[in-house]
């Protein structure tokens, strides 16, 4: 059975499944909190994400960093 949030037209969609709203910290696939100023923003860009770094100009999501480190280790071991 589907949850009520799955039936809504206001769920957060976009290109990145790692998206987390920088205001209300709601994740991709869920609705923003009612009080969030981005509530009507259902197709956010990277710069609206909690994990987007303005200084580096890229996503700094912890799982991406962990994957980069793991990939570098695997490449060094020759297992990739």
PAZAPA-4460 file (N, C-alpha, C; in steps of 0.05 Angstrom, whole numbers, plus 32768, in hexadecimal, padded with zeros to 4 digits):
% residues 80
    n_x    n_y    n_z   ca_x   ca_y   ca_z    c_x    c_y    c_z   seq   type   mol
   8011   7FE8   8000   8000   8000   8000   8012   8019   8000     1      X     A
   8009   802D   7FF1   8019   8045   7FEF   8013   8058   8006     2      X     A
   8027   8067   800E   8023   807B   8023   8016   8094   8017     3      X     A
   800A   80A5   8028   7FFD   80BD   801E   8011   80CF   8010     4      X     A
   802A   80D0   8019   803D   80E2   800D   8044   80D9   7FF0     5      X     A
   8040   80BF   7FEA   8046   80B5   7FD0   8030   80BE   7FBC     6      X     A
   8019   80C4   7FC6   8002   80CC   7FB5   8002   80EA   7FB0     7      X     A
   8012   80FA   7FBE   8012   8116   7FBB   8021   8120   7FA3     8      X     A
   8019   8137   7F98   8027   8143   7F82   803E   8154   7F8C     9      X     A
   8041   8157   7FA6   8055   8169   7FB1   806E   815B   7FBB    10      X     A
   8072   8142   7FB3   808A   8134   7FBD   80A3   813F   7FAE    11      X     A
   80B9   813E   7FBB   80D2   8148   7FB0   80DC   8134   7F9B    12      X     A
   80E0   813E   7F83   80EC   812E   7F6D   8105   813D   7F64    13      X     A
   8113   8131   7F52   812A   813E   7F47   813D   812A   7F3B    14      X     A
   8156   8133   7F36   816A   8122   7F2A   817A   8112   7F3E    15      X     A
   8178   8119   7F58   8189   810D   7F6C   8179   8100   7F82    16      X     A
   817C   80E6   7F86   816D   80D8   7F9B   8179   80DD   7FB6    17      X     A
   8190   80EB   7FB7   819D   80F2   7FD1   8195   810D   7FDB    18      X     A
   8182   811B   7FCC   817A   8136   7FD3   816E   8137   7FEF    19      X     A
   8176   814C   7FFE   816B   8153   8018   8167   8171   8019    20      X     A
   814F   817A   801E   8149   8197   801E   815A   81A5   8033    21      X     A
   8166   81BB   802B   8177   81CA   803D   8167   81D8   8053    22      X     A
   814D   81DD   804F   813D   81EB   8063   8130   81D7   8077    23      X     A
   8121   81C4   806D   8112   81B2   807F   811F   8196   8081    24      X     A
   8134   8191   8072   8143   8177   8073   8132   815F   806B    25      X     A
   811E   8164   805A   810E   814E   8050   811C   8141   8038    26      X     A
   811B   8127   8036   8129   8118   8021   8119   8116   8007    27      X     A
   8127   810F   7FF2   811B   8109   7FD8   8105   80F4   7FDC    28      X     A
   80EE   80F8   7FCE   80D8   80E6   7FCF   80C3   80EC   7FE4    29      X     A
   80C8   8100   7FF4   80B5   8108   8009   80AD   8125   8004    30      X     A
   8098   812F   8011   8090   814B   8010   80A1   815B   8023    31      X     A
   80A6   8174   801B   80B2   8187   802D   80A0   818A   8045    32      X     A
   80AA   8193   805C   809A   819A   8073   8088   81B1   806B    33      X     A
   8070   81B2   8077   805D   81C7   8070   8068   81E3   8075    34      X     A
   8079   81E7   8088   8084   8201   808E   809C   8209   807D    35      X     A
   80A6   81F6   806D   80BE   81FB   805D   80B9   8210   8047    36      X     A
   80CC   8222   8044   80C8   8237   802F   80CC   822B   8013    37      X     A
   80D7   8213   8011   80DA   8205   7FF7   80C3   81F2   7FF2    38      X     A
   80AD   81F4   8001   8098   81E0   8000   808E   81DA   7FE4    39      X     A
   808B   81EF   7FD4   8081   81EB   7FB9   8096   81E3   7FA5    40      X     A
   80AF   81E1   7FAD   80C5   81D9   7F9C   80C7   81BB   7F9A    41      X     A
   80BB   81AF   7F85   80BB   8192   7F83   80D1   8187   7F71    42      X     A
   80DD   8198   7F61   80F3   8191   7F50   810C   81A2   7F57    43      X     A
   8118   819D   7F6E   812E   81AE   7F77   8147   81AA   7F67    44      X     A
   8159   81BD   7F69   8173   81BB   7F5D   8187   81B4   7F72    45      X     A
   819F   81AE   7F6A   81B4   81A6   7F7E   81B9   81BC   7F92    46      X     A
   81B7   81D5   7F8A   81BD   81EB   7F9D   81A8   81ED   7FB4    47      X     A
   8191   81E0   7FB1   817D   81E0   7FC6   8181   81C9   7FDA    48      X     A
   8195   81B9   7FD6   819B   81A2   7FE6   81AD   81A8   7FFE    49      X     A
   81A8   819B   8014   81B8   819F   802C   81D5   8197   8027    50      X     A
   81DA   8185   8015   81F5   817B   8011   8204   8188   7FF9    51      X     A
   81F9   819E   7FEF   8207   81AB   7FD9   8219   81C0   7FE5    52      X     A
   8232   81BF   7FDD   8246   81D2   7FE7   824A   81E8   7FD2    53      X     A
   8244   8201   7FDA   8248   8218   7FC8   8266   821C   7FC2    54      X     A
   8277   8218   7FD6   8294   821B   7FD3   829F   8208   7FBF    55      X     A
   8297   81EE   7FC1   82A2   81DA   7FB0   8293   81D7   7F96    56      X     A
   827A   81E0   7F96   8269   81DF   7F7F   8260   81C3   7F78    57      X     A
   825E   81B2   7F8D   8255   8196   7F88   8248   818B   7FA1    58      X     A
   823C   8174   7F9E   822F   8166   7FB4   8244   815A   7FC6    59      X     A
   8240   815E   7FE0   8252   8153   7FF4   8243   813F   8006    60      X     A
   8230   8131   7FFB   8220   811D   800A   8233   8108   8015    61      X     A
   8230   8100   802E   8243   80ED   803A   8245   80D3   802B    62      X     A
   822F   80C8   8020   8231   80AF   8012   8241   80B2   7FF8    63      X     A
   8240   80C9   7FEC   8250   80CD   7FD4   826D   80CE   7FDB    64      X     A
   8274   80DB   7FF1   8290   80DC   7FFA   829A   80C0   8001    65      X     A
   8289   80B1   800F   8291   8096   8017   8295   8085   7FFE    66      X     A
   8284   8088   7FEA   8286   8079   7FD1   82A0   8081   7FC2    67      X     A
   82A7   809A   7FC2   82C0   80A3   7FB5   82D8   8096   7FC2    68      X     A
   82D8   8096   7FDD   82EE   808A   7FEC   82F0   806C   7FE7    69      X     A
   82D9   805F   7FE7   82D8   8042   7FE2   82E2   803C   7FC6    70      X     A
   82D9   804B   7FB3   82E0   8047   7F97   82FE   804C   7F94    71      X     A
   8309   8060   7FA0   8326   8065   7F9E   8336   804D   7FAA    72      X     A
   832C   8042   7FC1   8339   802B   7FCD   8338   8013   7FBB    73      X     A
   8320   800E   7FAF   831D   7FF8   7F9D   832E   7FFA   7F84    74      X     A
   8331   8013   7F7A   8342   8017   7F62   835F   8012   7F69    75      X     A
   8367   801A   7F82   8383   8016   7F8A   8388   7FF8   7F8E    76      X     A
   8374   7FE9   7F96   8378   7FCC   7F9A   8375   7FBD   7F7F    77      X     A
   836B   7FCA   7F6B   8368   7FBE   7F51   8350   7FAC   7F4F    78      X     A
   833C   7FB1   7F60   8324   7FA0   7F5F   830D   7FAD   7F50    79      X     A
   8312   7FC3   7F43   82FC   7FD0   7F34   8300   7FCC   7F17    80      X     A
***
